[in-house]
């Protein structure tokens, strides 16, 4: 047995621990992001929409999309996106229209009310970006490194789904 085997095993266990910590951080950051949006909306008195729905409006932006397109972009899960789109249409945040080609498919776009929510979220994110830089929490190089690493993990996971099943 090699004298280096314990070192390799220790390194492997350290990597696994770091990976699990990264997974936990991604989950916590997502929940915290939703809490931050919720707090902003409560502060502004926008109480009829939840954070998930506000983020959905932000991600749709000026596009006209179907629920299927949102799912294939990887933003949302199946029934969750359909439910939230239906609620957003009912509350007047989105317009919907059946596709001429595929009558089963519905295209949605933001109403003026929906664009207002999108702008509130965009302003919140802009303030956060400014604050991260101003307080030295994260600069352009740091954000580029994080995004590069997360995109590589995203590609790896996507490949696992494609090639394992």
N, CA, C and O of each residue as an XYZ file, in Angstrom:
660
protein
N       0.835     -1.190      0.000
C       0.000      0.000      0.000
C       0.873      1.243      0.000
O       1.881      1.302      0.704
N       0.496      2.209     -0.769
C       1.256      3.438     -0.907
C       1.130      4.290      0.346
O       0.109      4.282      1.034
N       2.194      5.018      0.615
C       2.184      5.938      1.751
C       1.274      7.137      1.472
O       0.900      7.864      2.392
N       0.921      7.338      0.196
C       0.113      8.499     -0.174
C      -1.381      8.231     -0.120
O      -2.172      9.165     -0.249
N      -1.790      6.987      0.068
C      -3.215      6.653      0.078
C      -3.987      7.434      1.143
O      -5.052      7.968      0.835
N      -3.490      7.523      2.395
C      -4.248      8.294      3.392
C      -4.387      9.766      3.009
O      -5.416     10.381      3.290
N      -3.367     10.336      2.375
C      -3.445     11.731      1.951
C      -4.517     11.901      0.876
O      -5.299     12.851      0.922
N      -4.555     10.991     -0.083
C      -5.558     11.057     -1.146
C      -6.953     10.905     -0.562
O      -7.877     11.606     -0.975
N      -7.115     10.000      0.394
C      -8.427      9.792      1.017
C      -8.855     11.029      1.795
O     -10.018     11.427      1.744
N      -7.911     11.641      2.520
C      -8.204     12.860      3.274
C      -8.607     13.984      2.320
O      -9.553     14.723      2.590
N      -7.889     14.110      1.208
C      -8.202     15.134      0.212
C      -9.592     14.899     -0.362
O     -10.368     15.840     -0.534
N      -9.907     13.627     -0.660
C     -11.220     13.282     -1.213
C     -12.336     13.638     -0.222
O     -13.348     14.226     -0.602
N     -12.139     13.275      1.048
C     -13.161     13.595      2.058
C     -13.301     15.106      2.238
O     -14.404     15.606      2.460
N     -12.197     15.827      2.143
C     -12.246     17.282      2.234
C     -13.022     17.885      1.074
O     -13.774     18.843      1.251
N     -12.835     17.314     -0.125
C     -13.560     17.815     -1.290
C     -15.051     17.547     -1.141
O     -15.871     18.418     -1.428
N     -15.404     16.351     -0.694
C     -16.822     16.020     -0.489
C     -17.441     16.975      0.522
O     -18.548     17.473      0.315
N     -16.728     17.230      1.613
C     -17.246     18.157      2.631
C     -17.452     19.547      2.034
O     -18.464     20.193      2.308
N     -16.508     20.010      1.225
C     -16.638     21.304      0.581
C     -17.804     21.341     -0.401
O     -18.528     22.333     -0.480
N     -17.980     20.255     -1.146
C     -19.088     20.155     -2.104
C     -20.429     20.208     -1.374
O     -21.341     20.920     -1.793
N     -20.543     19.455     -0.284
C     -21.788     19.456      0.491
C     -22.062     20.835      1.090
O     -23.211     21.271      1.164
N     -20.997     21.517      1.516
C     -21.173     22.878      2.034
C     -21.667     23.809      0.912
O     -22.528     24.657      1.148
N     -21.130     23.654     -0.296
C     -21.574     24.467     -1.438
C     -23.044     24.215     -1.739
O     -23.797     25.159     -1.979
N     -23.460     22.954     -1.728
C     -24.865     22.632     -1.974
C     -25.763     23.284     -0.935
O     -26.808     23.845     -1.264
N     -25.352     23.205      0.301
C     -26.118     23.812      1.388
C     -26.198     25.329      1.213
O     -27.251     25.924      1.444
N     -25.098     25.953      0.809
C     -25.092     27.398      0.589
C     -26.032     27.798     -0.541
O     -26.752     28.791     -0.429
N     -26.029     27.032     -1.625
C     -26.919     27.345     -2.750
C     -28.372     27.290     -2.287
O     -29.162     28.177     -2.611
N     -28.722     26.258     -1.535
C     -30.098     26.148     -1.021
C     -30.439     27.313     -0.100
O     -31.496     27.930     -0.231
N     -29.532     27.610      0.838
C     -29.797     28.689      1.794
C     -29.879     30.040      1.096
O     -30.726     30.866      1.439
N     -29.011     30.270      0.125
C     -29.043     31.534     -0.597
C     -30.358     31.710     -1.353
O     -30.909     32.810     -1.385
N     -30.859     30.647     -1.956
C     -32.133     30.744     -2.668
C     -33.263     31.101     -1.699
O     -34.064     31.994     -1.977
N     -33.322     30.406     -0.572
C     -34.366     30.723      0.421
C     -34.212     32.141      0.950
O     -35.202     32.847      1.143
N     -32.973     32.556      1.182
C     -32.712     33.901      1.682
C     -33.089     34.952      0.634
O     -33.619     36.007      0.982
N     -32.824     34.674     -0.633
C     -33.230     35.580     -1.707
C     -34.739     35.786     -1.685
O     -35.218     36.913     -1.813
N     -35.487     34.700     -1.525
C     -36.944     34.810     -1.461
C     -37.374     35.629     -0.247
O     -38.319     36.414     -0.336
N     -36.688     35.456      0.890
C     -36.998     36.242      2.087
C     -36.699     37.727      1.875
O     -37.464     38.584      2.319
N     -35.598     38.031      1.203
C     -35.227     39.420      0.927
C     -36.292     40.079      0.045
O     -36.701     41.212      0.297
N     -36.737     39.356     -0.991
C     -37.782     39.887     -1.871
C     -39.077     40.085     -1.086
O     -39.743     41.111     -1.218
N     -39.425     39.092     -0.268
C     -40.649     39.176      0.549
C     -40.594     40.397      1.469
O     -41.573     41.135      1.576
N     -39.472     40.612      2.122
C     -39.323     41.763      3.020
C     -39.463     43.086      2.265
O     -40.094     44.021      2.758
N     -38.876     43.162      1.072
C     -38.978     44.380      0.263
C     -40.438     44.658     -0.104
O     -40.901     45.796     -0.035
N     -41.149     43.606     -0.493
C     -42.546     43.779     -0.893
C     -43.419     44.146      0.305
O     -44.350     44.939      0.165
N     -43.136     43.588      1.472
C     -43.874     43.970      2.678
C     -43.606     45.429      3.022
O     -44.522     46.165      3.390
N     -42.351     45.843      2.900
C     -41.973     47.233      3.185
C     -42.713     48.195      2.272
O     -43.092     49.290      2.688
N     -42.920     47.778      1.012
C     -43.602     48.637      0.037
C     -45.116     48.457      0.033
O     -45.819     49.143     -0.709
N     -45.621     47.542      0.855
C     -47.056     47.303      0.915
C     -47.609     46.498     -0.252
O     -48.814     46.526     -0.502
N     -46.754     45.785     -0.964
C     -47.194     44.904     -2.060
C     -47.415     43.511     -1.480
O     -46.517     42.668     -1.500
N     -48.611     43.282     -0.969
C     -48.861     42.077     -0.188
C     -49.627     40.998     -0.937
O     -49.806     39.901     -0.407
N     -50.085     41.276     -2.158
C     -50.906     40.280     -2.868
C     -50.079     39.327     -3.731
O     -50.638     38.452     -4.391
N     -48.767     39.486     -3.733
C     -47.901     38.659     -4.567
C     -46.784     38.086     -3.691
O     -46.266     38.770     -2.808
N     -46.418     36.827     -3.943
C     -45.346     36.245     -3.135
C     -44.006     36.370     -3.852
O     -43.952     36.757     -5.020
N     -42.936     36.045     -3.153
C     -41.581     36.226     -3.683
C     -41.319     35.360     -4.912
O     -40.659     35.807     -5.850
N     -41.817     34.148     -4.920
C     -41.627     33.260     -6.076
C     -42.288     33.869     -7.303
O     -41.715     33.856     -8.392
N     -43.486     34.400     -7.131
C     -44.206     35.020     -8.247
C     -43.488     36.286     -8.715
O     -43.410     36.539     -9.917
N     -42.966     37.079     -7.784
C     -42.234     38.292     -8.146
C     -40.977     37.939     -8.941
O     -40.653     38.610     -9.921
N     -40.274     36.898     -8.524
C     -39.069     36.456     -9.226
C     -39.419     35.928    -10.616
O     -38.666     36.119    -11.571
N     -40.549     35.272    -10.716
C     -41.032     34.782    -12.012
C     -41.273     35.973    -12.948
O     -40.867     35.933    -14.109
N     -41.918     37.015    -12.462
C     -42.158     38.211    -13.273
C     -40.834     38.856    -13.684
O     -40.677     39.292    -14.824
N     -39.895     38.914    -12.758
C     -38.582     39.486    -13.063
C     -37.896     38.693    -14.174
O     -37.334     39.272    -15.104
N     -37.947     37.367    -14.070
C     -37.264     36.520    -15.052
C     -37.933     36.549    -16.425
O     -37.258     36.379    -17.440
N     -39.227     36.757    -16.470
C     -39.914     36.877    -17.756
C     -39.551     38.206    -18.413
O     -39.330     38.269    -19.622
N     -39.493     39.260    -17.610
C     -39.094     40.564    -18.134
C     -39.989     41.027    -19.262
O     -41.214     41.010    -19.141
N     -39.376     41.443    -20.363
C     -40.124     41.953    -21.512
C     -40.455     40.863    -22.529
O     -40.960     41.159    -23.612
N     -40.176     39.619    -22.192
C     -40.413     38.515    -23.123
C     -41.867     38.059    -23.107
O     -42.594     38.290    -22.141
N     -42.269     37.420    -24.172
C     -43.554     36.723    -24.233
C     -43.200     35.248    -24.285
O     -42.511     34.812    -25.208
N     -43.659     34.469    -23.307
C     -43.200     33.080    -23.153
C     -44.364     32.139    -22.868
O     -45.479     32.566    -22.568
N     -44.068     30.843    -22.971
C     -45.002     29.807    -22.526
C     -44.439     29.211    -21.242
O     -43.267     29.401    -20.918
N     -45.280     28.496    -20.523
C     -44.813     27.798    -19.317
C     -43.714     26.813    -19.695
O     -42.730     26.662    -18.971
N     -43.886     26.149    -20.825
C     -42.881     25.181    -21.284
C     -41.525     25.826    -21.506
O     -40.494     25.238    -21.178
N     -41.518     27.024    -22.057
C     -40.246     27.727    -22.282
C     -39.569     28.062    -20.956
O     -38.348     27.957    -20.837
N     -40.350     28.461    -19.970
C     -39.762     28.750    -18.656
C     -39.170     27.485    -18.038
O     -38.112     27.528    -17.411
N     -39.860     26.357    -18.220
C     -39.353     25.091    -17.684
C     -38.081     24.671    -18.401
O     -37.127     24.232    -17.759
N     -38.053     24.802    -19.736
C     -36.863     24.364    -20.470
C     -35.673     25.279    -20.212
O     -34.526     24.848    -20.332
N     -35.927     26.529    -19.862
C     -34.816     27.419    -19.485
C     -34.254     27.038    -18.121
O     -33.195     27.519    -17.718
N     -34.971     26.172    -17.417
C     -34.470     25.706    -16.139
C     -34.847     26.561    -14.951
O     -34.333     26.351    -13.853
N     -35.749     27.539    -15.150
C     -36.104     28.406    -14.042
C     -37.047     27.743    -13.044
O     -36.931     27.958    -11.837
N     -37.988     26.930    -13.551
C     -39.074     26.481    -12.682
C     -39.461     25.045    -12.970
O     -39.217     24.526    -14.059
N     -40.063     24.416    -11.985
C     -40.591     23.065    -12.128
C     -41.996     23.115    -12.715
O     -42.658     24.152    -12.665
N     -42.446     22.001    -13.266
C     -43.700     21.880    -14.001
C     -44.938     22.503    -13.401
O     -45.363     23.573    -13.837
N     -45.527     21.853    -12.407
C     -46.808     22.336    -11.886
C     -46.649     23.678    -11.178
O     -47.577     24.487    -11.172
N     -45.497     23.919    -10.589
C     -45.236     25.170     -9.882
C     -45.374     26.361    -10.825
O     -46.032     27.347    -10.494
N     -44.749     26.265    -12.005
C     -44.798     27.390    -12.931
C     -46.213     27.571    -13.478
O     -46.684     28.702    -13.600
N     -46.887     26.493    -13.802
C     -48.250     26.587    -14.337
C     -49.185     27.221    -13.315
O     -49.977     28.101    -13.657
N     -49.098     26.779    -12.065
C     -49.934     27.335    -10.993
C     -49.674     28.830    -10.835
O     -50.610     29.629    -10.799
N     -48.394     29.206    -10.741
C     -48.063     30.613    -10.513
C     -48.435     31.491    -11.702
O     -48.878     32.624    -11.510
N     -48.265     30.998    -12.914
C     -48.681     31.780    -14.076
C     -50.188     32.015    -14.051
O     -50.658     33.119    -14.325
N     -50.940     30.965    -13.719
C     -52.400     31.094    -13.638
C     -52.784     32.148    -12.597
O     -53.638     32.995    -12.862
N     -52.165     32.102    -11.426
C     -52.467     33.067    -10.369
C     -52.091     34.488    -10.795
O     -52.828     35.434    -10.518
N     -50.954     34.640    -11.464
C     -50.508     35.964    -11.898
C     -51.447     36.559    -12.948
O     -51.673     37.769    -12.973
N     -51.992     35.702    -13.811
C     -52.984     36.169    -14.783
C     -54.247     36.608    -14.043
O     -54.789     37.678    -14.320
N     -54.719     35.780    -13.100
C     -55.932     36.103    -12.333
C     -55.781     37.414    -11.560
O     -56.746     38.166    -11.424
N     -54.580     37.692    -11.055
C     -54.349     38.904    -10.254
C     -54.017     40.119    -11.113
O     -53.826     41.214    -10.584
N     -53.947     39.940    -12.432
C     -53.715     41.066    -13.325
C     -52.266     41.445    -13.559
O     -51.988     42.538    -14.052
N     -51.336     40.563    -13.215
C     -49.920     40.838    -13.427
C     -49.440     40.394    -14.811
O     -48.376     40.804    -15.276
N     -50.251     39.543    -15.463
C     -49.862     39.022    -16.772
C     -51.070     38.940    -17.692
O     -52.203     38.751    -17.250
N     -50.795     39.089    -18.991
C     -51.774     38.810    -20.048
C     -51.501     37.389    -20.516
O     -50.357     36.935    -20.473
N     -52.534     36.680    -20.963
C     -52.305     35.378    -21.581
C     -53.108     35.279    -22.871
O     -54.167     35.887    -23.030
N     -52.558     34.487    -23.780
C     -53.196     34.322    -25.085
C     -52.824     32.942    -25.622
O     -51.662     32.539    -25.569
N     -53.812     32.229    -26.135
C     -53.564     30.919    -26.746
C     -52.710     31.088    -27.994
O     -52.905     32.028    -28.765
N     -51.772     30.183    -28.187
C     -50.942     30.205    -29.389
C     -51.791     29.843    -30.599
O     -52.636     28.951    -30.531
N     -51.563     30.532    -31.689
C     -52.304     30.258    -32.922
C     -51.979     28.871    -33.470
O     -52.865     28.178    -33.971
N     -50.722     28.467    -33.379
C     -50.278     27.195    -33.955
C     -50.662     26.016    -33.069
O     -51.264     25.051    -33.539
N     -50.312     26.096    -31.781
C     -50.614     25.013    -30.837
C     -51.624     25.548    -29.830
O     -51.247     26.236    -28.881
N     -52.881     25.245    -30.024
C     -53.956     25.793    -29.192
C     -53.870     25.350    -27.725
O     -54.493     25.959    -26.856
N     -53.096     24.290    -27.452
C     -52.932     23.849    -26.056
C     -51.986     24.759    -25.294
O     -52.034     24.830    -24.066
N     -51.135     25.448    -26.018
C     -50.102     26.282    -25.420
C     -50.607     27.709    -25.223
O     -51.322     28.256    -26.063
N     -50.220     28.295    -24.096
C     -50.612     29.667    -23.773
C     -49.356     30.514    -23.653
O     -48.410     30.138    -22.962
N     -49.351     31.646    -24.321
C     -48.245     32.596    -24.218
C     -48.627     33.672    -23.207
O     -49.772     34.121    -23.163
N     -47.660     34.074    -22.404
C     -47.912     35.097    -21.389
C     -46.903     36.225    -21.519
O     -45.774     36.029    -21.969
N     -47.341     37.420    -21.110
C     -46.457     38.580    -21.040
C     -46.939     39.461    -19.886
O     -48.083     39.350    -19.447
N     -46.077     40.315    -19.412
C     -46.406     41.153    -18.267
C     -47.363     42.273    -18.646
O     -47.289     42.844    -19.735
N     -48.259     42.568    -17.722
C     -49.103     43.760    -17.837
C     -48.312     44.925    -17.243
O     -47.181     44.746    -16.790
N     -48.900     46.103    -17.246
C     -48.266     47.262    -16.605
C     -48.010     46.955    -15.120
O     -46.949     47.277    -14.586
N     -48.983     46.337    -14.474
C     -48.861     45.957    -13.063
C     -47.702     44.969    -12.876
O     -46.955     45.066    -11.902
N     -47.556     44.036    -13.792
C     -46.461     43.067    -13.739
C     -45.113     43.721    -13.989
O     -44.116     43.357    -13.364
N     -45.079     44.687    -14.903
C     -43.828     45.401    -15.178
C     -43.401     46.223    -13.954
O     -42.208     46.380    -13.697
N     -44.373     46.743    -13.207
C     -44.048     47.476    -11.978
C     -43.334     46.540    -10.979
O     -42.333     46.923    -10.373
N     -43.854     45.322    -10.817
C     -43.221     44.348     -9.911
C     -41.820     44.010    -10.406
O     -40.870     43.963     -9.625
N     -41.703     43.774    -11.717
C     -40.384     43.479    -12.297
C     -39.405     44.606    -11.973
O     -38.256     44.346    -11.616
N     -39.853     45.853    -12.095
C     -38.991     47.001    -11.822
C     -38.602     47.090    -10.349
O     -37.471     47.454    -10.026
N     -39.532     46.759     -9.458
C     -39.230     46.760     -8.015
C     -38.114     45.747     -7.729
O     -37.172     46.051     -6.997
N     -38.220     44.554     -8.302
C     -37.201     43.516     -8.086
C     -35.879     43.956     -8.715
O     -34.820     43.783     -8.112
N     -35.931     44.523     -9.921
C     -34.704     44.987    -10.583
C     -34.011     46.064     -9.746
O     -32.787     46.048     -9.609
N     -34.783     46.996     -9.187
C     -34.208     48.043     -8.333
C     -33.576     47.445     -7.088
O     -32.495     47.864     -6.675
N     -34.246     46.468     -6.489
C     -33.710     45.785     -5.306
C     -32.373     45.134     -5.635
O     -31.404     45.293     -4.893
N     -32.319     44.401     -6.748
C     -31.078     43.725     -7.145
C     -29.977     44.732     -7.459
O     -28.810     44.487     -7.155
N     -30.333     45.847     -8.057
C     -29.348     46.886     -8.375
C     -28.755     47.477     -7.091
O     -27.545     47.682     -6.992
N     -29.614     47.746     -6.121
C     -29.136     48.258     -4.825
C     -28.209     47.249     -4.161
O     -27.186     47.623     -3.587
N     -28.568     45.966     -4.241
C     -27.719     44.935     -3.642
C     -26.364     44.871     -4.334
O     -25.333     44.768     -3.670
N     -26.360     44.931     -5.663
C     -25.095     44.890     -6.409
C     -24.212     46.073     -6.001
O     -23.012     45.909     -5.776
N     -24.810     47.263     -5.907
C     -24.058     48.439     -5.485
C     -23.514     48.255     -4.069
O     -22.363     48.593     -3.793
N     -24.345     47.718     -3.173
C     -23.923     47.506     -1.786
C     -22.814     46.481     -1.654
O     -21.894     46.663     -0.857
N     -22.887     45.399     -2.429
C     -21.833     44.382     -2.396
C     -20.484     44.979     -2.788
O     -19.456     44.680     -2.180
N     -20.508     45.824     -3.807
C     -19.261     46.464     -4.237
C     -18.812     47.534     -3.252
O     -17.638     47.593     -2.887
N     -19.736     48.372     -2.824
C     -19.383     49.487     -1.938
C     -18.816     49.004     -0.604
O     -17.938     49.653     -0.036
N     -19.305     47.880     -0.105
C     -18.842     47.359      1.183
C     -17.701     46.367      1.033
O     -17.265     45.769      2.016
N     -17.217     46.188     -0.183
C     -16.088     45.289     -0.412
C     -16.412     43.822     -0.220
O     -15.508     43.008     -0.029
N     -17.690     43.471     -0.267
C     -18.088     42.069     -0.109
C     -17.694     41.274     -1.347
O     -17.212     40.146     -1.249
N     -17.908     41.879     -2.515
C     -17.657     41.183     -3.769
C     -17.425     42.217     -4.862
O     -18.171     43.188     -4.986
N     -16.393     41.997     -5.640
C     -16.105     42.884     -6.770
C     -16.331     42.163     -8.082
O     -16.783     41.018     -8.094
N     -16.021     42.822     -9.187
C     -16.237     42.214    -10.509
C     -15.509     40.884    -10.698
O     -16.077     39.950    -11.265
N     -14.261     40.781    -10.233
C     -13.523     39.528    -10.388
C     -14.161     38.407     -9.572
O     -14.265     37.272    -10.037
N     -14.585     38.734     -8.360
C     -15.205     37.729     -7.496
C     -16.505     37.208     -8.072
O     -16.762     36.004     -8.045
N     -17.328     38.109     -8.594
C     -18.611     37.680     -9.155
C     -18.371     36.862    -10.415
O     -19.095     35.900    -10.668
N     -17.365     37.226    -11.213
C     -17.036     36.446    -12.410
C     -16.585     35.037    -12.040
O     -16.964     34.071    -12.702
N     -15.780     34.914    -10.989
C     -15.320     33.589    -10.549
C     -16.482     32.730    -10.054
O     -16.570     31.548    -10.384
N     -17.366     33.323     -9.268
C     -18.536     32.590     -8.770
C     -19.388     32.120     -9.943
O     -19.765     30.950    -10.007
N     -19.693     33.021    -10.865
C     -20.536     32.657    -12.007
C     -19.891     31.581    -12.873
O     -20.565     30.655    -13.322
N     -18.603     31.700    -13.104
C     -17.891     30.690    -13.900
C     -17.979     29.315    -13.231
O     -18.275     28.317    -13.888
N     -17.725     29.271    -11.938
C     -17.778     27.995    -11.210
C     -19.183     27.413    -11.186
O     -19.365     26.215    -11.403
N     -20.179     28.255    -10.924
C     -21.559     27.758    -10.878
C     -22.021     27.257    -12.244
O     -22.749     26.267    -12.319
N     -21.612     27.922    -13.323
C     -21.964     27.447    -14.667
C     -21.330     26.092    -14.962
O     -21.941     25.251    -15.623
N     -20.130     25.879    -14.484
C     -19.480     24.578    -14.694
C     -20.218     23.472    -13.935
O     -20.398     22.372    -14.458
N     -20.642     23.762    -12.711
C     -21.426     22.791    -11.946
C     -22.753     22.541    -12.647
O     -23.192     21.395    -12.741
N     -23.401     23.596    -13.141
C     -24.668     23.458    -13.859
C     -24.501     22.537    -15.071
O     -25.321     21.647    -15.298
N     -23.448     22.754    -15.837
C     -23.198     21.893    -17.021
C     -22.965     20.449    -16.605
O     -23.465     19.524    -17.246
N     -22.200     20.255    -15.528
C     -21.922     18.895    -15.052
C     -23.219     18.200    -14.644
O     -23.460     17.055    -15.027
N     -24.052     18.891    -13.865
C     -25.327     18.297    -13.446
C     -26.219     18.006    -14.639
O     -26.833     16.941    -14.706
N     -26.300     18.936    -15.584
C     -27.125     18.723    -16.777
C     -26.640     17.500    -17.548
O     -27.446     16.713    -18.045
N     -25.331     17.345    -17.645
C     -24.770     16.162    -18.323
C     -25.121     14.885    -17.576
O     -25.363     13.850    -18.197
N     -25.152     14.947    -16.256
C     -25.509     13.757    -15.471
C     -26.940     13.336    -15.763
O     -27.225     12.143    -15.868
N     -27.827     14.285    -15.893
C     -29.229     13.980    -16.190
C     -29.344     13.408    -17.590
O     -30.049     12.422    -17.801
N     -28.658     14.016    -18.550
C     -28.737     13.567    -19.943
C     -28.182     12.171    -20.145
O     -28.764     11.372    -20.878
N     -27.069     11.870    -19.508
C     -26.343     10.643    -19.836
C     -26.598      9.476    -18.899
O     -26.275      8.338    -19.240
N     -27.161      9.723    -17.744
C     -27.419      8.640    -16.799
C     -28.770      7.993    -17.071
O     -28.917      6.778    -16.938
N     -29.742      8.787    -17.445
C     -31.100      8.252    -17.575
C     -31.441      7.865    -18.964
O     -32.552      7.400    -19.219
